[in-house]
Each structure stands twice: as C-alpha cells, then as structure tokens.
Amino acid sequence: MSSVEKESFPRIRSFIRRQGRATVGQQKMIDEAWDEYCLDPDKDYDFDQVFGRSAPLIVEIGFGNGSSLAAMAEANPELNYLGIEVHKPGVGHLMLLLQQKGLSNVKIYHHDAIEVLEDKIADCSLAGVHLFFPDPWHKRRHHKRRIVRPSFVDLLVKKLKHNGYFHAATDWEHYAHDMLETLSVCQALQNSSADNSFCPRPDYRPLTKFEQRGLRLGHGVWDLIFSKV
Ligand SMILES: C[S@@+](CC[C@H](N)C(=O)[O-])C[C@H]1O[C@@H](n2cnc3c(N)ncnc32)[C@H](O)[C@@H]1O
C-alpha cells in the first residue's frame, strides 16, 4: 500500500496505546540504551549484520513486558530474536532484562508489528513467528481489531521460510477457535497438532506475564502451532 493509500484508508489497528508510565529503571534504559537494543522502523536492515552473525530469525509480536522473550532468548542463544511491541514501558522492561542477562540475540522494534512485517522483513526469511496472548478484543463489535485475520495469515505465509512456524497462544476460548478456523483454511499452513486442533504448551514456551494473570483467574490456555508447507 502506498503512503497516500495508507493515509486515505487508515488501518484498523490491533492495539490502542496504553498510557502506563515507565519505572525509573525502564526510563533510564529508554533514555540511555535505546540505540543499543532498538531498531529504527524507518530504516532498512540486513539482520545478519545487525546481529553480527547468520542465525535463524524468530519474531515475537506484542511481547508485553518481554519476560518470556528474554527467557526464550537466554535458553536459545543460537537463535536471533526480533521483538515488536508498541507499549514503550514494556520496551524499557525488556531492555533492562537483556542488559541484566547480558543477551545480545534480541533486537526490538517499538512499532506496529504489521507495518514492520510488511515493510522491513524480507519475504521467506523468518524461521518462526510468536504471538503470545494477543489482545483478545472480547466484544463482538471489536472482533475486527483482532490481529489474526485472513490478511495477517497471508502476510505471515509470505514472510515465513519453508518449514517456518507460527505459534500463537491465547486464554480466550472464542479467539482460540477463531484463530484455529482462520489458520486452518490457509492451504500453505499445516497444523502441527495430532488432531488438527490445539497443542499442549511446548516446553520451549515459558509462561508469559499476561498468561499467569489469566491462570490466577482460572482461565484456560490454547496453543496453536502451524508450519509453512
Ligand atoms: C495482552 S498483551 C500480551 C503481552 C505478552 N505477550 C504476554 O503474554 O504477557 C498484548 C500485547 O500486544 C501488543 N500489541 C498489540 N498489537 C500490536 C501490534 N500490532 N504491534 C505491536 N504490538 C502490539 C500490546 O501493546 C500488548 O502489550
């Protein structure tokens, strides 16, 4: 879409910018370490150069406070991760964790993930895309804001490598079934579960902050893993 079209037909976004304030520690990272961890959404990058090595690239959309992304990056030092989040205090929190753990295999975009995927990620380049606990947009009139919709699945397929995977998790049953239906009709994706439905949480996915809150409230959790065929 050209910039003129983008202005004439504003996209329905999957987020509203939350107002939460950054803590002193998060703000210090935002002020002092931004360029070390964050990429400029207006620039084009060669990610092998950014990370200083060639390694499978995993994108996490909407990492929240980044605790599960930092844990995954620590557990998988052989992988490169791009985290994308619009909530700035969350970006500050992830930077703090990356500094504390001394991790250099995560870079961050503070931007709309859809725009980053569309404009900054090469086609057939991603080994995996993670979407953990996307905003569920409970009310029917808000369902159009859910990030997983047919246009998102098309974008995903375009950006994944052959055999690359998409892993989503949600604690909202209606959204889980909605995602299952939307992903299952895509001919280019194959469900990794034995019965073409949901998967048990794999060991590599830590519990996220949002998930832990849901579990305390008695919510269920549904994981979906599809690979590009
Ligand atoms: C419900 S929270 C879950 C956060 C985290 N994944 C977790 O499980 O704790 C969803 C997050 O996705 C982010 N988000 C929603 N749409 C986004 C988009 N298009 N681009 C980047 N971040 C987005 C929101 O800002 C929010 O932090």
The ligand as a MOL file (V3000), in Angstrom:
LIG
                    3D

  0  0  0     0  0            999 V3000
M  V30 BEGIN CTAB
M  V30 COUNTS 27 29 0 0 0
M  V30 BEGIN ATOM
M  V30 1 C -2.4430 -8.8930 26.0680 0
M  V30 2 S -0.8400 -8.2590 25.8500 0 CHG=1
M  V30 3 C 0.1850 -9.7150 25.9920 0
M  V30 4 C 1.6220 -9.3750 26.2350 0
M  V30 5 C 2.5870 -10.5830 26.3350 0
M  V30 6 N 2.6780 -11.3050 25.0810 0
M  V30 7 C 2.1820 -11.5010 27.4410 0
M  V30 8 O 1.6500 -12.5870 27.1370 0
M  V30 9 O 2.3920 -11.1570 28.6210 0 CHG=-1
M  V30 10 C -0.7850 -7.9380 24.0960 0
M  V30 11 C 0.3540 -7.0140 23.7080 0
M  V30 12 O 0.4160 -6.8830 22.3020 0
M  V30 13 C 0.7810 -5.5480 21.9750 0
M  V30 14 N 0.3200 -5.3220 20.5930 0
M  V30 15 C -0.9320 -5.4260 20.1160 0
M  V30 16 N -0.9750 -5.2040 18.7990 0
M  V30 17 C 0.3000 -4.9300 18.4210 0
M  V30 18 C 0.9030 -4.6090 17.1760 0
M  V30 19 N 0.1770 -4.5340 16.0570 0
M  V30 20 N 2.2230 -4.3700 17.1500 0
M  V30 21 C 2.9680 -4.4490 18.2900 0
M  V30 22 N 2.4620 -4.7570 19.4990 0
M  V30 23 C 1.1340 -5.0000 19.5650 0
M  V30 24 C 0.0890 -4.7150 23.0270 0
M  V30 25 O 0.7060 -3.4660 23.2090 0
M  V30 26 C 0.2220 -5.6080 24.2720 0
M  V30 27 O 1.3810 -5.3060 25.0080 0
M  V30 END ATOM
M  V30 BEGIN BOND
M  V30 1 1 1 2
M  V30 2 1 2 3
M  V30 3 1 2 10
M  V30 4 1 3 4
M  V30 5 1 4 5
M  V30 6 1 5 6
M  V30 7 1 5 7
M  V30 8 2 7 8
M  V30 9 1 7 9
M  V30 10 1 10 11
M  V30 11 1 11 12
M  V30 12 1 11 26
M  V30 13 1 12 13
M  V30 14 1 13 14
M  V30 15 1 13 24
M  V30 16 1 14 15
M  V30 17 1 14 23
M  V30 18 2 15 16
M  V30 19 1 16 17
M  V30 20 1 17 18
M  V30 21 2 17 23
M  V30 22 1 18 19
M  V30 23 2 18 20
M  V30 24 1 20 21
M  V30 25 2 21 22
M  V30 26 1 22 23
M  V30 27 1 24 25
M  V30 28 1 24 26
M  V30 29 1 26 27
M  V30 END BOND
M  V30 END CTAB
M  END
